Amino acid sequence: MIQGRVIGKIWSSRRVSSLPAGALLEVETESGARLIAFDPLGCNTGEAVLITQGSVAAAFFTGKTAPVDALIIGSIDEDNTSKSKA
């Protein structure tokens, strides 16, 4: 799994028909790399997420073949009350 943070949404007015309903999000990983991940959860910009890639991501969609290589599988709960900015 990869940990990252959603930095934006990708808007696409046209998609291949085998791509399920859901959002495409741009995610920055802890290493600074960026990737596009399919989001079935409804995550928002700034949210910390967990991502899986490859055949595990594609296998999530039972009954159809989906062209998904990166899938957001969880939203990481964060306690923002104890963090302060200097």
KAJO-V691565 format. One record per pair of residues at least 4 apart in sequence whose C-alpha atoms are under 6 Angstrom apart, sorted by the first residue. I is the first residue (numbers start at 1). J is the second residue. D is the distance in Angstrom with one decimal. If there is no record, write none. Layout:
i->I j->J d->D
i->I j->J d->D
This chain:
i->1 j->51 d->5.5
i->1 j->52 d->5.0
i->2 j->50 d->5.6
i->2 j->51 d->5.0
i->3 j->29 d->5.9
i->3 j->49 d->5.9
i->3 j->50 d->4.8
i->4 j->28 d->5.3
i->4 j->29 d->4.0
i->4 j->30 d->5.7
i->4 j->48 d->5.7
i->4 j->49 d->5.4
i->5 j->27 d->5.4
i->5 j->28 d->5.4
i->5 j->46 d->6.0
i->5 j->47 d->5.5
i->5 j->48 d->4.3
i->5 j->49 d->5.8
i->6 j->26 d->5.9
i->6 j->27 d->4.4
i->6 j->45 d->4.9
i->6 j->46 d->5.2
i->6 j->47 d->5.5
i->7 j->26 d->5.7
i->7 j->27 d->5.5
i->7 j->45 d->5.3
i->7 j->46 d->5.9
i->8 j->25 d->5.9
i->8 j->26 d->5.1
i->8 j->45 d->5.5
i->9 j->25 d->4.5
i->9 j->26 d->5.9
i->10 j->24 d->5.3
i->10 j->25 d->5.6
i->18 j->66 d->5.5
i->19 j->66 d->5.4
i->22 j->39 d->5.8
i->22 j->40 d->5.2
i->23 j->38 d->5.9
i->23 j->39 d->5.1
i->24 j->37 d->5.7
i->24 j->38 d->4.7
i->25 j->36 d->5.5
i->25 j->37 d->5.4
i->26 j->35 d->5.7
i->26 j->36 d->4.6
i->27 j->34 d->5.5
i->27 j->35 d->5.4
i->28 j->32 d->5.8
i->28 j->33 d->5.6
i->28 j->34 d->4.4
i->29 j->33 d->5.4
i->37 j->70 d->4.6
i->37 j->71 d->5.2
i->38 j->71 d->4.9
i->39 j->72 d->5.3
i->48 j->76 d->5.3
i->49 j->74 d->5.6
i->49 j->75 d->4.5
i->49 j->76 d->5.3
i->50 j->72 d->5.8
i->50 j->73 d->5.7
i->50 j->74 d->5.0
i->51 j->71 d->5.4
i->51 j->72 d->4.4
i->51 j->73 d->5.6
i->52 j->57 d->5.8
i->52 j->70 d->5.8
i->52 j->71 d->5.4
i->53 j->57 d->5.2
i->53 j->69 d->5.3
i->53 j->70 d->4.3
i->54 j->69 d->4.9
i->55 j->59 d->5.9
i->57 j->69 d->5.9
i->57 j->70 d->5.8
i->57 j->71 d->5.3
i->58 j->66 d->6.0
i->58 j->68 d->5.3
